[in-house]
Structures are given as C-alpha cells and as structure tokens.
Amino acid sequence: MSTDWLRGAVIYQIYPRSFRDSDGDGVGDLRGVIEKLDHIAELGCDAIWLSPFFISPMKDYGYDVEDYCGVDPLFGSLADADALIKRAHELGLKVIIDQVWSHSSDQHVWFAESRQSRDNPKADWYVWADAKRDGSPPNNWQAMFGGGAWTWDSRRRQYYLHNFLIEQPDLNVRNPAVQDALLDVARFWLERGVDGFRLDVVNFFTHDEQLRDNPPITTLKRAPPRPHQFQRHLYDRTQPETLEFIARLRTLLDEYGAMAVGEIEDEEPLKVQRDYTDGEDRLHTAYSFFLLRTRAMTPAVIKDAMSQWEGARGWPSWSLSNHDVTRFPTRLAADDPQRTKLMMALLLALRGTAFIYQGDELGLSHGDVSFERLRDPEAIAFWPSGIGRDGARTPMPWARDANMADFTQAPDAWLPLDPRHRALAVDAQTGVEGSVLEFTRAAIAFRKSSAALREGEFVALDAPEPVLAFERRFGEERLLCLFNLGPDPVRRPVAEGAARFSVGAAELKTGGTALGGYSALFVAI
C-alpha cells in the first residue's frame, strides 16, 4: 500500500451531523453519509474526511470524545462505520477520520480514573499542576473558548489543563503510556480499513514542561475579542516533544500504508505546517488557518503562502472552508457565484492537496443562525463577535422542494436550514450549465487531467495587481495560470499557447489574454 495518491488529491470533508439524516431525528448520521457517497464520487474527489462520530457528551459536538473506539448512537453503530468504509472503497474513495488526541471528554474513563487521586495508574494521563501559593492557577494560559485554561479539581486538589472547554481536559501526551493508548486507538481504526487520520490541533499535543507563562503581545492597538489573543503562545503549544510522538505514529501508519494530515493552529502557521511535514518521520501533510481565515484574497496572500513552501521536503494541504470558519463564498466572494467559481479554481490550482468542505461545491453562503438557535459553545460565548461556526454547519440541501431540502424527514433539524440554500440544492444545480456544482465537477476533472496541477512545482510570475500569475510545471508540461482577482477587465501579454480551462470571461487572443472581472485562464505553453 502507498500514500502516493495523496499528492494533488481532492479530499471532501463531511460534517456528519449536517450532511444527511437517514432516520428522521433531525441529526445527520453514518447511514445518511452512505446514501450520498455517490455525490462525492461523481464530483471526482479522491477521499472523504469525516469529522468525529465517536461516543461523546457533545459539549463540543463530537470534539469531546468519551470513547475513541465507539460510534455514538446518534450517528449509528460500529457496523455502520464498517459499511461506510466498505462502500467508500467500492466507489474508489479513501476514508480519513478525525482523531482528537490533544484532549478528551471529561466523561472518558481515563479522566474519571485520573482525577480520583495523585497516585492511581492513570494519575499522570492528563495535565495536572499544583496551585500557586495564593491558590491561583499554575500560570497565565488562556483557553481558546474563553477564560483561563486551568480548572480546579477538589478531589486531587490540583488544577487540570484544558485548552478548550472545561469539559475537554488535555491529555498528557508526553506520557509514553498515553502515547501507547492513542496508538492502540489508531491501530483499531486502521484494522477496520480507514486510510488515514486528520489530527485535530496536532501542535497542541504537548506543552512546556516548566509551565512558563506566555508573554503578552506588545503590539496590540486595541483589545482583541478573546482573552487568549492577548498572548504569544510560546509555551502552551508547538513543543518539540510533539514531533517525537508523531514519529511513533508515522511508523505505525507506514505499516498500513496509511496517511495523516495535521491541523495547525499557530502564530506562524505556514512555518509550523512545514516543520510538521519535514521528513519521513513527520506527517504526510498538514493544513493551517492561513487561507481559512483570510478575509480578502490577493496575489500577495497566495505568493506568501507558496513562497514559504519553496524547497520543502513536506507536502502542504489547503482549504478555503471547514466546520470552524465562515464559508468562503461569503468570506471571499460576497456570495457571488462567479467569484465563488474563481476561488474554487484557485484552490484547485495550488500546489498541494485540496480540501473541499461539504457545500463548497454548491457555493453555499454562510448560514444565518439566530442567537436563539445557536448550538456552538464558541459562538455563544463570544456573541456577537465570534466566528459563528454554526453558520458553517447548517444542513446540507439535497432537493430544493423537499421537506428540509431533503436533509431530514423531520420537521426541523438540530440547526435550521437557511432558506437561501434551497435554490442551491444539489438537484437544483445538477446538469445546469454554469452552476457552481457543474463548474466544480469540471474544475476537479481538469485538475486530475494535469500532472502539473496535481504535483508540479509552483513558479510565481510578476503581474500587476490584481492579477495573480504563476506557472505549474511537471516534466514537459507547463501550465500558465492567470487570475484576475479584481472586478475590472485586464489584458496581459502571453507567449504562444493553447487555452485549457477558463473561469468567467477569459480568453486567449493573438498576443495576449483578455481577462474579465473575476475571471481566470489556464494556458498550456
């Protein structure tokens, strides 16, 4: 078995709660995923990534795991997971599943034992520390979801670390016994046939052993919306010991021919992304929030991202949307179909593996969810200035005129269906020339037809703003990629070549190209 398929692959992220409900309870499930795998295969994707479906109290909607080897009844059963893997493989789709190893749920049996005393067999499986002499927490670390990152436990008379919710205690991944247990979890799923793992906040796995305070950011011009944004995160994440554990994981993955993609959350995202993939004892690939949080796409943004990977041994991954950020048609394209197509084409033209989040292929806008319907603890805690992650998690629309757009047979779902999404449903776009869905299919097919796009080198070219120009090269194939990221038409001289693919009003003319506003042209030269 080999992981060569990963280079240049297109991977489709499924958030199971919101993908398809097969049993009418208003919550998506694994059987619902199975029902719609054909849609993903027909897009031309190479693999799926499934967000967590494990047993969980759902304080963070599955990212607080109570049992890493069990399927939550809300989503189905272990037999359903096996059936999903089997069906995906029949369709030629690889299966990647989330692993949340930075922390567990506070309902996990490991934590229940760990908190009982300071000398039980799992006493050191989580990050515990004594109070300061005045009773205050061990240091100044702040949780991502608000408040301090330490909570007092009266049984042990110590604090435990939680980088996210109080109900998500941090595992002590420095501990070899914890590493062994996590590798056993990986082996359990590899034996069931999964092809790889997406590692949630992988650079949070270990912390500074001395528990030093994070220094403040001294350049802030005004108070940020979240307490953790006041600090430089030098000591609560991205520690060298994490790479030692990753080396152990890589050895196991290599036994099965499986892969791992890491999620990076850091102040220097591209540097850490590169570090975590630098060699055969590191991750196969990694992505960060560099493009996921970009508010405006410019040539400088793309050139910066690509330049930081020059000469790298590792392989990057890129995405414009996921379950944690504002959907890219809203964030980057003002919900305009033409600009949405342009951003999709740009994503698929970058050197690396491309991740498409469910609904990206439809051009779904960020969902409108009222405060009364919010479910996400992050969104509630930081209302109204939070990311609003629920807006990225509203139900997937399959049929325009069906009940709840055919997401569920229930009268309502765990999150509301945005009425604007009905017109963008799969059945409303299938076979419709010019639709975002049909464009996405064509763009993926074009990427798959070009070795230069899948795995060639990236060569930036000079061009006046707002034109982004670069070449992708592989062997004898050279592909010139031109993107007009602005609203006004532009012309650019181009050497002799043949137009291969276009977005919007873009064409190759004698002596150059004519690029309409928000258009792109790919030229074989």
Secondary structure, DSSP 8 states (H G I E B T S, - for coil): ---GGGTT-EEEEE-GGGT--SSSSSS--HHHHHHTHHHHHHHT-SEEEE---EE---TTTTSS-SEEEEE-TTT--HHHHHHHHHHHHHTT-EEEEEE--SB--TTSHHHHHHTT-SSSTTTTSB-EE---TTS--SS--B-TTSSBSEEEETTTTEEEE-SS-TTS-BB-TTSHHHHHHHHHHHHHHHHTT--EEEETTGGGS---TT-----B-TT-SS--SSGGGGB--SSSS--THHHHHHHHHHHHHHHHT-EEEEEE-SSSHHHHHHHTTSSTTS-SEEEESTTTS-SS--HHHHHHHHHTTTT-SS-BEEES--TTS--HHHHTTTT-HHHHHHHHHHHHHSSSEEEEETTGGGT-------GGG---HHHHHTTTTS--GGGGSS-----TTSGGGGS-SSSS-SS---GGGGGG-HHHHTT-TT-HHHHHHHHHHHHHH-HHHHH-EEEEE---TTEEEEEEEETTEEEEEEEE-SSS-EEE---S-EEEEEESSEEEETTEEEE-TTEEEEEE-
